[in-house]
Amino acid sequence: MTIKTLIAAGLLAAAGSVANAAVTFSFADPAPGKQLRHTSNGGAPGSGTLSYDQSNTTGVIRFIVGSNDGSIPTTVFSNARMEMSIDMGTAIPIAGGFMAPLMGTFRIYDFSSALDILTGTFGQGGGTAVVFGASGALITNSIAPNALVYTAGPALQALLPTGLVLAPLFDAVFTITDIAQIGGGPFVNTAGEVASFDANASFSGTSELIPTPGTLALLGAAGLVGIRRRR
C-alpha cells in the first residue's frame, strides 16, 4: 500500500468517524450566591438585560468540554468565567409565567490563561426566555431566524481534533432556578416589562463537528489519486 493510499484511507476514516460527532459544553450552578441578574429597563421598551457575575468570589465556573462519542477527552476548565449581555424583550403572559424573546451574547473564558473558550451570539428573537414561578430557562439554537452562532476560542480550538471545526447544529440552554425579584410591584407589569431579579443558573450546549474545507479538499484529492491508480 502506497503512502498516498494510506493518507487517503486515514482521511476517509477521520471523516467517517465525525459524521455524528458533537462537542458538548456544560457548567453547574456555582456556589455560593446567585450569579445571574436581570436588570429591568425601568419603563423603556422591552424588559431589560441579563448579565452574569464574573467576580473571583462567586462567579467562578467549572466549564466542562467533552463529546457525545468520546472522541474528545473530557476537559474541565476549573477557573472559568462568563461574560453575558442578553437583552430580554417584551414578555407575553402564559399560564403561571411568561415568555420573552432574547438577543445578545455570552462569552466563556479561562481566567487562568485569559484565553477565550466559547462565544455564543444570537440576534433579535433568536432565543426565548420561558419562566414559570421561580424557575425557567433561556433557550437558543441554530435553527431559528437570527439564530445562535458559536465561535471557538483558542482554548477550545486546542482541544478539537485536527481538521475539525464547530458547525451547526448548535444549541444552548441556561436553566435558571431560585428566581428572586428585586424590589416590589408586579413581576411582569401590564406593558410586558419584567422586574429586576437574581437567579441561579446552569448551562448545557452542543455543537456539531465537521471537517474544515482544507480537509475536504485533501479528501477529494486523495480520492482522485485512488481512482487514477485503480485505472
Sequence and secondary structure as in RCSB ss.txt:
>XXXX:A:sequence
MTIKTLIAAGLLAAAGSVANAAVTFSFADPAPGKQLRHTSNGGAPGSGTLSYDQSNTTGVIRFIVGSNDGSIPTT
VFSNARMEMSIDMGTAIPIAGGFMAPLMGTFRIYDFSSALDILTGTFGQGGGTAVVFGASGALITNSIAPNALVY
TAGPALQALLPTGLVLAPLFDAVFTITDIAQIGGGPFVNTAGEVASFDANASFSGTSELIPTPGTLALLGAAGLV
GIRRRR
>XXXX:A:secstr
  HHHHHHHHHHHHHHHTTT EEEEEE   SSS  EEEEE TTSSS EEEEE   TTT  EEEEEEESSSSS  E
EEEEEEEEEEEEE   EEETTEEEEEEEEEEEEEETTTTEEEEEEEEEEEEEEEEEETTEEEEEEESSSTT  EE
EE HHHHTTS TTEEEEEEEEEEEEEEEEEE SSS SB TT  B  EEEEEEEEEEEEEEE HHHHHHHHHHHHH
HHHHH 
